[in-house]
Amino acid sequence: MGIARRLNQVIDRFLESGKITGTVVLAYQHGKPLFRRAAGYADREAGKPVEFDTIFRLASVTKPIVAATALAMADQGRLSLSDLVADYLPWFQPKAPRGAAADMTLHHLLTHTSGLVYDVALEHLPADRAITVGLLDTDLGYKANFGRHNAVPLAFKPGTQWAYSFATDILGAVISTVHGGTLEEAVVTYVAEPLGMTDSRFHVTDVARLAVPYADGDPVAVRMTDPYFAPSDADWTVGFSPSRIFNPKAFQSGGAGMAGTADDILVFLEMLRTGGGAILKPETVSLGLSNRIGRLVSDPGCSFGYFGAVVENPDEAQTPHSVGTIRWGGVYGHNWFIDPAKGLTVLNMSNNAVEGCMGEFPNRIVEAVYAV
């Protein structure tokens, strides 16, 4: 059975089950398409199908794009990864545990070793102290929102642990400051425009093509309300505000705030796989696709680079990926990987949180690609 038949079977099964509402799945090897399919609904209730140019809210697929922007600026000498965050953002100086000074660098932000963490408790503080971490709506800018963290200790001293976090939001604030404009303007200048990623923005370029977001439900996915919080018996607690991307007052979230198409993201991932093109120096990409956290513990069998998790032990990671595969996703329903050893770039974009990101669907996609 060929890869196309295997992937079609997976897609059909999940669409028929209602666990996945709509999806675009792209699988390329050495830059050539092995599989391309857009299927299901961008708006189930309206009967509107997903197309290849459907725009999805990217959530954490935003992170590697913003990371590449920072690295491109570093390549051009506009900043250094060893620079202290406080040198760019004097209003952002949270303390390490027990009140110790925290020398947080841009490297710490890129690698999620900053001491910042995703913690829903931050969003449930009293209204004048609550900190929004990228998915819920807000009228606050970077300083007004994240300056509140100065009163909240970091989870650990920077560089001593790894914890997935909203650090890329702080990186976005740094980028905006250095660039002298908005984060979107910097991303467009250094990454999106050179690569022709015409829909990858912190706003929606064409509302008519925007997919409706859905959340996991039983027996089928449910259309998100705004805001949307998972039921109390769910095993995840992320809050969503689908309308956030339409609010020009909300800070542009470097960790979760972009929208774009599957083909835009494929172009970006292929740029990384092939060494950076005109965007990044080859040595910068090589660093970013390799272990940048040393012996710190992240996910089983994985380390972390500048763009995502790096598979170092496939058995421990319980994956058919090759050693050196880079992978990550986005909680609105996306999952991607680059396998340099096999020349593979594979992307699943869906409008299903969280199934399309970390549910059974992306796992079955991976198995179908590798014929496991």
C-alpha positions as CSV (number, residue, x, y, z in Angstrom):
1,M,0.0,0.0,0.0
2,G,1.4,3.4,-1.0
3,I,1.7,6.5,1.1
4,A,-1.2,8.2,-0.6
5,R,-3.6,5.3,0.2
6,R,-2.4,5.1,3.8
7,L,-2.8,8.8,4.4
8,N,-6.2,8.9,2.7
9,Q,-7.4,6.1,4.9
10,V,-6.3,8.0,8.1
11,I,-7.9,11.2,6.9
12,D,-11.1,9.5,5.9
13,R,-11.4,7.6,9.2
14,F,-11.0,10.7,11.3
15,L,-13.3,12.9,9.2
16,E,-16.0,10.1,9.3
17,S,-15.6,9.9,13.1
18,G,-16.2,13.6,13.5
19,K,-13.0,14.0,15.6
20,I,-11.4,16.0,12.8
21,T,-13.6,18.6,11.0
22,G,-11.3,19.8,8.3
23,T,-7.7,19.3,7.4
24,V,-4.9,20.0,4.9
25,V,-2.2,17.3,4.9
26,L,1.0,17.8,3.0
27,A,3.9,15.4,2.7
28,Y,7.0,16.2,0.7
29,Q,10.3,14.4,0.2
30,H,13.4,16.1,-1.1
31,G,11.2,19.1,-2.0
32,K,8.8,17.0,-4.1
33,P,5.2,16.3,-3.2
34,L,4.4,12.8,-2.0
35,F,0.9,13.7,-0.9
36,R,-1.4,16.8,-0.9
37,R,-5.0,16.8,0.3
38,A,-7.5,19.3,1.6
39,A,-10.5,17.6,3.1
40,G,-13.5,18.1,5.4
41,Y,-15.0,21.4,6.4
42,A,-13.7,24.9,7.2
43,D,-17.2,25.6,8.5
44,R,-19.1,22.4,9.2
45,E,-22.4,24.1,9.9
46,A,-22.3,26.2,6.7
47,G,-21.1,23.2,4.7
48,K,-18.0,25.2,3.6
49,P,-15.1,22.9,2.5
50,V,-11.5,23.2,3.4
51,E,-9.3,24.3,0.5
52,F,-5.6,24.4,0.1
53,D,-5.8,28.2,0.6
54,T,-7.9,27.9,3.8
55,I,-6.4,30.2,6.5
56,F,-6.0,28.6,10.0
57,R,-5.2,30.2,13.3
58,L,-1.6,29.0,13.9
59,A,-1.3,29.0,17.7
60,S,2.3,27.7,18.4
61,V,3.1,27.2,14.7
62,T,3.8,31.0,15.2
63,K,6.8,30.2,17.4
64,P,9.3,28.9,14.8
65,I,8.4,31.7,12.5
66,V,9.2,34.3,15.2
67,A,12.3,32.3,16.2
68,A,13.5,32.5,12.6
69,T,12.9,36.3,12.6
70,A,15.0,36.7,15.7
71,L,17.8,34.5,14.2
72,A,17.7,36.4,11.0
73,M,18.2,39.7,12.9
74,A,21.1,38.0,14.8
75,D,22.6,37.0,11.5
76,Q,22.5,40.6,10.5
77,G,24.1,41.8,13.7
78,R,21.0,43.6,15.0
79,L,21.0,41.5,18.2
80,S,22.8,38.6,19.9
81,L,21.4,35.5,21.5
82,S,23.6,36.1,24.5
83,D,22.0,39.6,25.1
84,L,20.0,40.1,28.3
85,V,16.2,40.5,27.8
86,A,16.2,43.4,30.3
87,D,18.6,45.3,28.1
88,Y,15.8,45.5,25.5
89,L,12.8,45.4,27.8
90,P,13.8,47.3,31.0
91,W,10.1,47.0,32.2
92,F,10.4,43.1,32.2
93,Q,12.6,41.9,35.1
94,P,10.9,39.1,37.0
95,K,12.9,37.5,39.7
96,A,14.1,33.9,40.0
97,P,12.8,31.8,43.0
98,R,13.6,33.3,46.4
99,G,14.1,36.7,44.9
100,A,17.4,36.1,43.2
101,A,18.3,38.1,40.1
102,A,17.4,36.4,36.8
103,D,19.9,37.0,34.0
104,M,17.5,35.9,31.2
105,T,18.9,35.9,27.7
106,L,17.4,35.7,24.2
107,H,18.9,32.1,24.1
108,H,16.8,31.2,27.1
109,L,13.7,32.6,25.4
110,L,14.3,30.6,22.2
111,T,15.0,27.3,24.1
112,H,12.2,27.6,26.7
113,T,14.8,27.6,29.5
114,S,13.9,31.1,30.7
115,G,11.9,30.2,33.9
116,L,8.7,31.3,32.3
117,V,5.9,28.6,32.1
118,Y,2.5,28.2,30.6
119,D,0.3,28.4,33.8
120,V,-3.4,29.0,33.7
121,A,-3.1,30.4,37.2
122,L,-1.6,33.5,35.6
123,E,-4.7,34.2,33.7
124,H,-6.9,33.7,36.7
125,L,-5.2,36.3,39.0
126,P,-7.3,39.3,39.9
127,A,-8.2,41.4,36.8
128,D,-5.6,44.0,37.6
129,R,-2.8,41.4,37.9
130,A,-3.9,38.7,35.4
131,I,-1.4,37.9,32.6
132,T,-2.6,36.8,29.2
133,V,-0.3,34.3,27.5
134,G,-1.4,34.6,23.8
135,L,-4.7,32.7,23.2
136,L,-7.3,34.6,25.2
137,D,-8.3,38.1,24.1
138,T,-6.9,41.3,25.8
139,D,-6.7,45.0,25.1
140,L,-3.2,45.1,26.7
141,G,0.1,45.7,25.0
142,Y,3.4,43.9,25.9
143,K,4.4,46.1,28.8
144,A,1.0,46.4,30.4
145,N,0.4,42.7,30.2
146,F,3.8,41.1,30.8
147,G,5.1,43.8,33.1
148,R,2.8,42.2,35.7
149,H,5.1,39.2,35.8
150,N,7.6,41.2,37.8
151,A,5.4,40.5,40.8
152,V,5.3,36.7,40.0
153,P,8.5,34.7,40.6
154,L,9.9,32.6,37.7
155,A,9.4,28.9,38.0
156,F,13.2,28.4,38.0
157,K,16.4,30.2,37.5
158,P,17.0,30.7,33.7
159,G,19.1,28.0,32.2
160,T,18.6,25.4,34.9
161,Q,15.5,23.7,33.5
162,W,13.4,23.3,30.4
163,A,9.7,24.1,30.4
164,Y,7.4,25.0,27.5
165,S,6.3,28.5,27.9
166,F,5.2,31.9,26.6
167,A,8.8,32.9,26.2
168,T,8.3,33.5,22.5
169,D,5.8,36.3,23.4
170,I,8.6,38.0,25.2
171,L,10.9,37.4,22.3
172,G,8.3,39.0,20.1
173,A,8.4,42.1,22.3
174,V,12.2,42.2,21.9
175,I,12.0,41.8,18.1
176,S,9.4,44.6,17.9
177,T,11.7,46.9,20.0
178,V,14.8,46.2,18.0
179,H,13.0,46.5,14.6
180,G,11.3,49.7,15.6
181,G,7.9,48.7,14.5
182,T,5.3,45.9,15.1
183,L,6.2,42.3,15.4
184,E,4.2,41.6,12.2
185,E,6.3,44.2,10.3
186,A,9.5,42.4,11.5
187,V,8.2,38.9,10.6
188,V,7.1,40.2,7.2
189,T,10.5,41.9,6.6
190,Y,12.8,39.1,7.6
191,V,10.7,35.9,6.8
192,A,7.3,36.1,5.3
193,E,7.8,38.5,2.4
194,P,11.2,36.9,1.3
195,L,9.6,33.5,1.3
196,G,6.3,34.6,-0.4
197,M,4.2,33.6,2.7
198,T,1.5,36.0,1.7
199,D,-1.1,35.0,4.3
200,S,1.2,34.5,7.3
201,R,0.3,37.5,9.4
202,F,-0.9,38.6,12.9
203,H,-4.2,39.5,11.2
204,V,-6.4,37.6,8.8
205,T,-5.7,38.6,5.2
206,D,-9.0,37.2,3.9
207,V,-11.8,36.6,6.4
208,A,-13.7,34.6,3.8
209,R,-11.0,31.9,3.8
210,L,-10.6,31.7,7.6
211,A,-11.5,28.3,9.1
212,V,-13.9,28.0,12.0
213,P,-12.2,26.6,15.1
214,Y,-13.6,23.4,16.8
215,A,-12.7,21.7,20.0
216,D,-12.7,18.1,21.1
217,G,-16.1,16.7,21.9
218,D,-18.0,13.5,22.4
219,P,-18.9,12.0,20.1
220,V,-17.8,14.7,17.6
221,A,-15.9,18.0,17.7
222,V,-17.9,21.1,18.9
223,R,-17.8,24.6,17.4
224,M,-15.9,26.9,19.7
225,T,-17.6,29.6,21.6
226,D,-15.7,32.8,22.4
227,P,-14.1,32.5,24.8
228,Y,-13.9,28.7,24.9
229,F,-12.8,26.6,27.9
230,A,-12.6,22.9,27.9
231,P,-15.1,21.0,30.1
232,S,-13.9,20.3,33.7
233,D,-13.4,16.6,32.9
234,A,-11.0,17.3,30.0
235,D,-7.3,16.6,30.5
236,W,-6.3,20.1,29.2
237,T,-7.2,23.5,30.4
238,V,-6.2,25.9,27.7
239,G,-8.6,28.8,27.1
240,F,-9.2,30.1,23.6
241,S,-10.6,33.3,22.1
242,P,-11.1,32.9,18.4
243,S,-11.9,36.6,18.0
244,R,-8.5,37.7,19.4
245,I,-6.9,37.9,16.0
246,F,-9.4,40.6,15.1
247,N,-8.5,42.8,18.0
248,P,-5.9,45.4,17.0
249,K,-5.3,46.4,20.7
250,A,-4.1,42.9,21.7
251,F,-0.4,42.4,21.8
252,Q,0.9,40.5,18.8
253,S,1.6,37.1,20.4
254,G,4.9,35.7,19.2
255,G,4.0,32.4,20.7
256,A,0.4,31.9,19.4
257,G,-0.9,34.9,17.5
258,M,-0.5,34.3,13.7
259,A,-2.7,33.0,11.0
260,G,-1.7,31.4,7.7
261,T,-2.2,28.6,5.2
262,A,-0.7,25.1,5.0
263,D,1.3,26.0,1.9
264,D,2.8,29.0,3.6
265,I,4.0,26.9,6.5
266,L,5.3,24.2,4.2
267,V,7.4,26.8,2.4
268,F,8.8,27.9,5.8
269,L,9.6,24.4,6.9
270,E,11.3,23.6,3.6
271,M,13.4,26.7,4.0
272,L,14.7,25.2,7.3
273,R,15.2,21.7,5.8
274,T,17.3,23.1,2.9
275,G,19.5,25.2,5.1
276,G,18.0,28.7,5.3
277,G,17.9,29.9,1.7
278,A,18.1,33.7,1.6
279,I,16.6,34.0,5.1
280,L,19.2,32.5,7.4
281,K,22.8,31.4,7.4
282,P,23.2,27.7,7.0
283,E,25.2,27.5,10.3
284,T,22.4,29.3,12.0
285,V,19.8,26.8,10.8
286,S,22.1,23.9,11.7
287,L,22.3,25.2,15.3
288,G,18.5,25.8,15.4
289,L,17.7,22.2,14.3
290,S,20.0,20.6,16.9
291,N,20.1,20.2,20.6
292,R,20.4,23.7,22.2
293,I,19.6,22.6,25.8
294,G,22.4,20.2,26.6
295,R,21.4,17.6,29.2
296,L,18.3,19.4,30.4
297,V,15.1,17.2,30.3
298,S,12.3,18.0,27.9
299,D,10.0,15.4,26.3
300,P,11.1,11.7,26.5
301,G,13.7,10.9,23.9
302,C,13.9,14.5,22.8
303,S,16.0,17.6,23.3
304,F,15.0,21.1,22.0
305,G,16.5,23.4,19.5
306,Y,15.4,26.9,18.4
307,F,12.5,25.7,16.3
308,G,11.0,22.7,18.1
309,A,11.8,19.3,19.7
310,V,14.7,17.3,18.3
311,V,14.3,13.5,18.4
312,E,17.4,12.0,19.8
313,N,16.2,8.5,20.8
314,P,13.2,7.3,18.7
315,D,12.5,4.4,21.0
316,E,12.2,6.6,24.1
317,A,10.2,9.1,22.1
318,Q,8.0,6.2,20.9
319,T,8.1,7.4,17.3
320,P,9.2,6.1,13.9
321,H,11.0,9.4,13.3
322,S,14.7,9.3,12.4
323,V,17.2,10.6,14.8
324,G,17.5,14.3,14.3
325,T,13.9,14.8,13.3
326,I,12.5,18.2,14.4
327,R,8.8,18.4,15.3
328,W,6.2,20.5,17.0
329,G,2.7,21.8,16.5
330,G,0.0,24.2,17.4
331,V,-2.9,23.8,19.9
332,Y,-5.5,25.0,17.5
333,G,-5.0,21.7,15.6
334,H,-1.6,21.5,13.8
335,N,1.4,19.2,13.8
336,W,4.5,19.2,11.7
337,F,7.9,17.5,11.4
338,I,11.1,17.7,9.3
339,D,13.1,14.5,9.0
340,P,16.5,15.6,7.5
341,A,17.8,12.1,7.2
342,K,14.9,11.0,4.9
343,G,14.4,14.4,3.3
344,L,10.8,14.5,4.7
345,T,8.7,17.6,5.5
346,V,5.2,16.7,6.7
347,L,2.5,19.0,7.9
348,N,-1.1,18.5,9.2
349,M,-3.2,21.6,9.6
350,S,-6.7,21.1,11.0
351,N,-9.3,23.3,12.8
352,N,-9.5,20.9,15.7
353,A,-8.1,21.7,19.2
354,V,-6.5,19.7,20.5
355,E,-6.9,16.5,18.5
356,G,-5.1,17.8,15.4
357,C,-2.1,18.9,17.5
358,M,-1.6,16.2,20.1
359,G,-4.3,13.6,19.7
360,E,-4.4,10.3,17.8
361,F,-4.8,11.9,14.4
362,P,-1.2,13.3,14.1
363,N,0.2,10.1,15.4
364,R,-1.6,8.1,12.7
365,I,-0.4,10.6,10.1
366,V,3.2,9.9,11.2
367,E,2.7,6.1,11.1
368,A,1.2,6.3,7.6
369,V,4.2,8.3,6.3
370,Y,6.7,5.8,7.7
371,A,4.5,2.8,6.9
372,V,4.6,1.6,10.5
